[in-house]
Amino acid sequence: MDDLLARCNQSVKLAPLVAKTGWSVDQCRRDLEGVGQRLADAFSSRSRVEEPRRGNVPLVLRIDGGGAKCVAVIPDQNGRVLGRGVGSP
């Protein structure tokens, strides 16, 4: 996840869109800009995008955005961390 955040210039909005769609960082950045940086709208504008899953279990991205940094974590159903990244505010 740190590698993905690095490719996305530490953007916790851009990284999940790139991961979920598989499209380029530039294309996803344009998509986010086109919907006013609203991640939910960027996801919903992509009808080919499916729910993120690991096996039969939906995955959840949890984001703690603060004034000093943002932390993104993907836990499994038991609370174990599957992926984690830290970026700028």
DANORMO-V412451 format. One record per backbone hydrogen bond with DSSP energy under -1.0 kcal/mol. CO is the residue of the C=O (numbers start at 1). NH is the residue of the N-H. If there is no record, write none. Layout:
# DANORMO-V412451
co=CO nh=NH
co=CO nh=NH
This chain:
# DANORMO-V412451
co=1 nh=5
co=2 nh=6
co=3 nh=7
co=4 nh=8
co=5 nh=10
co=6 nh=9
co=8 nh=11
co=11 nh=15
co=14 nh=18
co=15 nh=19
co=16 nh=20
co=17 nh=21
co=18 nh=22
co=24 nh=28
co=25 nh=29
co=26 nh=30
co=27 nh=31
co=28 nh=32
co=29 nh=33
co=30 nh=34
co=32 nh=37
co=33 nh=36
co=38 nh=42
co=39 nh=43
co=40 nh=44
co=41 nh=45
co=43 nh=46
co=46 nh=49
co=52 nh=59
co=54 nh=57
co=57 nh=54
co=62 nh=73
co=64 nh=71
co=69 nh=66
co=70 nh=87
co=71 nh=64
co=72 nh=85
co=73 nh=62
co=74 nh=82
co=74 nh=83
co=76 nh=79
co=80 nh=76
co=83 nh=74
co=85 nh=72
co=87 nh=70
